[in-house]
Amino acid sequence: MSIADFELACTAAALVVYPIKACAGMPVQELALDARGGAAGDREWAIVDAQGVVTWQGAHPRLALVQPRMTRAGLRLGAAGADEVAVPDDLAPCSVKIWNDLRARHDTFDAADAGDAVAAWLERVVGAPLRLVRLGEAALAREGNNALHLVFTPSVAALEAQWGATDPRRFRANVVLEIPGGDGNAFIEESLAALEWQGDDATRLEITAPCIRCVVPNVDPASARVDDSFGDALTRLSQQRRPGATVFGIYARGAAGARLRVGDTAKMELAF
């Protein structure tokens, strides 16, 4: 089926899984959706600080340089200038604290610690006493946890017009979508109700919320250098569209068991 068959359509230009929250992503050719309607294997691991609090790139920009790699033998971590480290199968039970935006507090969840060797590797690469943990089911299903994160290339191009060349990886999206002749369609995603995916495994993604941006896009994913001018440009562009919080990209949720593939076509269903 051709993309020309649809009046409003987009294609999946890139699909990314983030095995470890706050670390680099893994480009994939196919995303399988899990029971929560998000990408299977996405953000199932996290980094905690010395107080056992799940941390982020806003606190430790060099986490952007940590490159997870899923192999048949399990998870491995790599970084430029450092040998890979294998995550052991035998994990130690622990508890972690995760900030709850909706309730403005830390909630405590069960997790499993990846051990001292991985922690020592992280400290060498990131420069801080951090540990890798695998989150338990309750943490993955926690209140306020968004499923899929989507960005559209015409919107990235609109930001480039204000700031300069922009690496879409700054937005840490699971799905990067292109629109044919899309220069005039910047931010159309903010008017969508759903995406109807076509192909061998047709599915529907329901749009759940706009993505309110934090300071993480200020981090260059290639160098971990922080540039506040990027966030300033993002805020200016957002304020031109709607006053209030800085918004870029959208969240969505799909059906458990569905699969999205690079090059797949989706019909865009407007919310009005």
Secondary structure, DSSP 8 states (H G I E B T S, - for coil): --GGG-SSEEEEEEEEE-SBTTS--EEESEEEB-TTSSBTTTT-EEEE-TTSBB--TTT-GGGGG-EEEEETTEEEEEETTEEEEE--S--EEEEEEEEETTTTEEEEEEEEE--HHHHHHHHHHHSS--EEEEE-HHHHT-TT---EEEEEHHHHHHHHHHHSS--GGGG--SEEEE-TTGGGGTTGGGGEEEEEE-STT-EEEEEEEEEE--SGGGB-TTT--B-HHHHHHHHHHHHHH-SSS-EEEEEEE--TT-EEETT-EEEEEE--
